[in-house]
Amino acid sequence: MGSGASRYEPRSHDESDDESTSSEGEQKAKLDKKGSNVDLIPPATPGADDGRSTIAGEGARKTRTIREPTVREPTIREPTIHGFDDDAASQGTYGDPFDDQCLGQTTYSGPCKITVNGIEHVTQAGKLILEVLREKGVPVPSLCWHPRLPTVGKCKLCAVEMKDGHSPDWKKACACASVITPDMQIRTESHDLRQHLAETLKKIAHAQKSAGFYIIRGLFDKAVHHYNDTPDLQRLFGLARHAQVDNSNQAIVLDVEACTECSRCVTVCREVSGMNIYSMVGATAEFPIVKQYGRLIGDTECVACGQCAVFCPSGAIQEQNDVAAVVQAMQAGKVMVAGVAPSSRIGLGEMLGLTRPADLNKVPSLLRALGFQFVFDTNFTADLTIMEEGHELLGRIKAAMRPNGEFVMKVYPELLPHLSTARSPQQMLGSLVKNYFARKLGRRPDEICYVSIMPCTAKKQECKRPQLRTEGLPDVDYVLTVRETAAWFPLTRKCTGMFCPRPVRLIKELEMPFSIRPETTEESAYDNPLGTATGAAQLFGVSGGVMEAALRTAYELYTQQQLPRLTFHEIRGLEGLRTSTVMMGNLELRVAVVSGGAAVRRLVDDILSNRAQYHFIEVMFCPGGCLGGGGMPRSENPHVLEDRAARIYGIEERSVIRKSHENPQIRALYEDFLGEPLSPLAHRLLHTTYTPRPVPKPTSLPGGALAGAPFVLPDVLRSGPEDHTDGSSCRTASTNDDRTAEEEEVVAAREAKKLSIFYATQTGNALAVAKLVVKAARQLGYDPVLQDLGKTDRAKFGKVRQAVFVVSTFWDGHFPEHARGFWDWLSQPFHDRRYLKLMRYSVFGLGNSTFELFNHAARCLDKRLLELGAKRLSPIGEGDYEAKDRYRGTFKTWSKSFWRSLQQHQQVQAALRAKAATG
Ligand SMILES: Cc1cc2nc3c(=O)[nH]c(=O)nc-3n(C[C@H](O)[C@H](O)[C@H](O)COP(=O)(O)O)c2cc1C
């Protein structure tokens, strides 16, 4: 990427580098104020030089423009920044950082030769060492790194030794945070490395408490040497222990004792799901994971998407296990009925080694072998959903959404009227099993136990909603995730039983077949009458599939003509958001497909502020749709979602019937039972209602996070709407027409003291700096509010009067991931050039000058704020990690200039107010 052409350059507007402070400067001169020479640098932070605060994540991927190959030696992570807040330390690593320097900073990206453990390989310069080692099958453990998450460089398990062609010395580095350079030599085995690994594992075991250490010690060699297709250490760490278990959520459970503090849950919840339920800021040894508002998970905004459970490498976060309850229902003699979702069969195939497409037809037989008398296909009710939802769409032709209902009820209750009322296929099937199939069988609904096999953890919560019951009993009795179901086959290749001791015991008690072998199991069909499905239904497993299936039906119903093409390529793909315009006869339908909570939030915000408008939106909370669901197999394959999507499309293409409304069993169901789509009976059994359930945000610090544990709510988690002080928040005294002039002055003076401190951070450094600004602001008598730039209330941003932006640059000149949506929005051309005319601001950037686009995000932001009419109080500070004192010197200089300008600005404002008051 050339330095001049970045996606972060605002998209239009003239250059305007003038600082725009002159008019104020003139006023200032006229007003002859005092105190301008006061040194406004706040006193040193207590304990500032104790060296505890750490900064993580340095040294990973560099810019990939072609230059002379250079070898630099930045450290793996930034060591102590003196004077930084202690909270930042909690984002650091286990114990001491490496003193060693890492090689592997390159700007050349092309083919090159390297040597790994003495064997020569050809690879690409610029790739992460860990990725290359995995590709080459060289075993290297790691906990915090995941190919689908940003690098955090926290666990230090992936240490390797490396040197370049000329250097005589081997240097230790994290393979996840260093890149390949030409002729690099790498070794993964040495006395030093073994010692380092043993030490690191010891620290992790200490974090993980008690038993973990012994397991690790016993299996240490195994971990390092037999580290093959299960690259996580999850099998080693996956012990169920019961102390400090947060059981408050109906779908997932967090066992603090098993936590290794790798921070993957924090990253995935923020970056992928856009929810920010977990944090390590403010964590203690006893409670390594802090949850939103310092509450139990069940009391937060968590929507149970389960991404934390998919990415947790230690088994500390898992789904609530219902296998034992299902086995007990079998023991009680219930009629056992299972339903299998489209992605579930793909996931079961992955975990049970069903590799050939035809092998997936073994799934019904395997479930029957477990003890289910009837196995239905949830695809059948996917077709039914299309019938109901398609007719609903035609009736409404406005935004119809059916995402994670929990998400809308908790986070965007104002959108509930736009939600499709059609139940999910799981709930439709449950309802039909209890109301239709039971009658055919001559049984009462309570004699049947319906178990839904799902790729999703949120379904565990959904099935407990009071609206989804028949005769007081739930339509869906239990939801088992793909992982839970696969763990029920204890003798299969990938499930050793370590995760499922209780079900195994129960299976033995039940005298069930203990060695169900997928390889030798026969193929069979799903049971009828709820087992025939079309290809369209199979598409429900992948993002865009529900839309595609709905369009196939809606088109033909609306135009009464045959669809000219079956495939809607324009809405296929796994990116967060895809939009298109579909012609249905003369009707132009604007459609959007969005997946992944973070992308969903961005789209919803755009819709709510009228920046985007669509007729029909498919919303999937998990990345890539159900195939990336929270109950799917854990995988370190970076292309796992693409592979699963390909399997789904493959099944779809081989289907004989590919449109939901052509499913003969669906037609029969309407004729035999339901009448027609949207009939009163269909409404009663197949539709639902939603009620707003916003999670109350705390207005003061809670007493304790968990069972009376001492807990300090981190500032960063207190940025709910009512905490924002941008000139219009609830902390501002409400406007009162009866105020006296003195009262007005008090209010105005209070307003003038407000300072919004926005941060954008990838690995926590900018947050640490932002907290320093907060501290200093308090010491200087301001009223600071720390705000996540990515979560800024955009409707109120234009009213902010005084602001500091602390922003780091990441991944080749980009904004940190959580703030990218904000930047995309701010750089849009539709903003008025005087949009930020009230704002006085300054930017402090964190970057590394060895990157070509040094402090690019901060620079772009500074420029854009000026373009939109904001006035710069002091020049941008450009912190450079490569500087001798890291960011310290620059930060001091910037602070000095900023606080001085802010005080001058305040004096000008006070004088202007006084002048206005005296007429
Ligand atoms: C993977 C990676 C990519 C980076 N890319 C850039 C860059 O393009 N430009 C830059 O100035 N600094 C870059 N940096 C340096 C970071 O800005 C610096 O480490 C900063 O301290 C990170 O702050 P944060 O923890 O608040 O995200 C990068 C660092 C890493 C680890």
PDBQT file of the ligand as one rigid body, heavy atoms in Angstrom, charges set to zero:
ROOT
HETATM    1  C1  LIG A1001       0.627  -6.363  13.812  1.00  0.00    +0.000 C 
HETATM    2  C2  LIG A1001       0.986  -4.943  14.033  1.00  0.00    +0.000 A 
HETATM    3  C3  LIG A1001       0.798  -4.022  13.017  1.00  0.00    +0.000 A 
HETATM    4  C4  LIG A1001       1.128  -2.685  13.205  1.00  0.00    +0.000 A 
HETATM    5  N1  LIG A1001       0.971  -1.796  12.178  1.00  0.00    +0.000 NA
HETATM    6  C5  LIG A1001       1.361  -0.497  12.356  1.00  0.00    +0.000 A 
HETATM    7  C6  LIG A1001       1.275   0.466  11.297  1.00  0.00    +0.000 A 
HETATM    8  O1  LIG A1001       0.852   0.169  10.199  1.00  0.00    +0.000 OA
HETATM    9  N2  LIG A1001       1.673   1.747  11.539  1.00  0.00    +0.000 N 
HETATM   10  C7  LIG A1001       2.178   2.149  12.757  1.00  0.00    +0.000 A 
HETATM   11  O2  LIG A1001       2.524   3.314  12.909  1.00  0.00    +0.000 OA
HETATM   12  N3  LIG A1001       2.267   1.244  13.777  1.00  0.00    +0.000 NA
HETATM   13  C8  LIG A1001       1.895  -0.056  13.615  1.00  0.00    +0.000 A 
HETATM   14  N4  LIG A1001       2.002  -0.962  14.634  1.00  0.00    +0.000 N 
HETATM   15  C9  LIG A1001       2.493  -0.522  15.927  1.00  0.00    +0.000 C 
HETATM   16  C10 LIG A1001       1.340  -0.263  16.887  1.00  0.00    +0.000 C 
HETATM   17  O3  LIG A1001       0.651   0.910  16.558  1.00  0.00    +0.000 OA
HETATM   18  C11 LIG A1001       1.915  -0.137  18.270  1.00  0.00    +0.000 C 
HETATM   19  O4  LIG A1001       2.353  -1.408  18.657  1.00  0.00    +0.000 OA
HETATM   20  C12 LIG A1001       0.947   0.368  19.286  1.00  0.00    +0.000 C 
HETATM   21  O5  LIG A1001       1.607   0.402  20.540  1.00  0.00    +0.000 OA
HETATM   22  C13 LIG A1001      -0.257  -0.507  19.392  1.00  0.00    +0.000 C 
HETATM   23  O6  LIG A1001      -1.143   0.118  20.274  1.00  0.00    +0.000 OA
HETATM   24  P1  LIG A1001      -2.519  -0.555  20.747  1.00  0.00    +0.000 P 
HETATM   25  O7  LIG A1001      -2.180  -1.651  21.691  1.00  0.00    +0.000 OA
HETATM   26  O8  LIG A1001      -3.271   0.532  21.405  1.00  0.00    +0.000 OA
HETATM   27  O9  LIG A1001      -3.207  -1.128  19.580  1.00  0.00    +0.000 OA
HETATM   28  C14 LIG A1001       1.665  -2.282  14.451  1.00  0.00    +0.000 A 
HETATM   29  C15 LIG A1001       1.858  -3.215  15.464  1.00  0.00    +0.000 A 
HETATM   30  C16 LIG A1001       1.522  -4.540  15.268  1.00  0.00    +0.000 A 
HETATM   31  C17 LIG A1001       1.760  -5.531  16.388  1.00  0.00    +0.000 C 
ENDROOT
TORSDOF 0
